[in-house]
Amino acid sequence: MTTLKPKSTDEDERIEDGLRLLEAVHRCRALGWRTVTVDRLVRIANGHDDKAMPPDPATAPKSKRGTHHR
C-alpha cells in the first residue's frame, strides 16, 4: 500500500494537492467510475504518479469507462 506523504506547510502546495484530487473525482464521475481505491487516491494526492490520474474523459478509450478501476 502506498504511503501518504506528510501534509505540506505551504498553503499553495496544499491547494494544488486538493485541486488535483478534485480533478480526479470529476474525471472518475465523467468516466462512470463508481469505485476508486484509496491507494489510487493516495498516489494522486502525492502527485508523483501520472498513471494514477484517471484519463481525460474527452479522449479516454472505451476500455477506460466502467464502474471499477485500480
N, C-alpha and C positions, 0 to 999 in steps of 0.2 A: 504494500500500500504506500502511496506517495505521501510524504510529509508536508504539511502546510508550512510555508516559510513564516517567520515571525512578522507580525503586523508592523509596517513601516511607521516611523515617527513623522515622516514627511507627508503633509496633507495632500499635496499634488499626486504623490505616488499612490496613496490610499484611494483617491478619487479615480485615478486611472485603473486600479485594480477593480473597483466597483463597476466602472463603466464597461470593462472587459467582460465581467460576469453578466451584466445586464444585456450586453450584445449577444452573448452566448445563449441566454434564455430566450431572447427574441428569435434567434436563428432556430433553436430547437423547436419552438412552437410553430414557426413557419414551415418547418420540415415535417411536422406532425409527430415529433418525438414525444412520447408520453413519459418516458423514464430515462433519466441520465444518472450515471453512477456518481457517487460522492468523489471517487478517485479522479474522475474526469473533471469535475468542478474544481478540485484542488489543483490539478495540473493547469487549468485555465487561470485560476487565481494567482498561481505562482508566476505565470507569464513566460515560462521558458519552453513551452511545448506547443509548437504550431499545429501539430496533429490533433491536439486535444480540442481545439476550437472547431465547432461544427462548421460545415461548409456553407457558403453563401447560398441561400435558398434560390436565388435567381439563376445560379449557374450549376447547382448541385445535380449530379446524375440521379436517375430514378432509384438506383440501388441505395442511396443515402436517405431516402424517405421511408418513414415507417414509425414504429412505436418504441423500439428499444435499441440503443446504440451505446457501446462501451467507448 
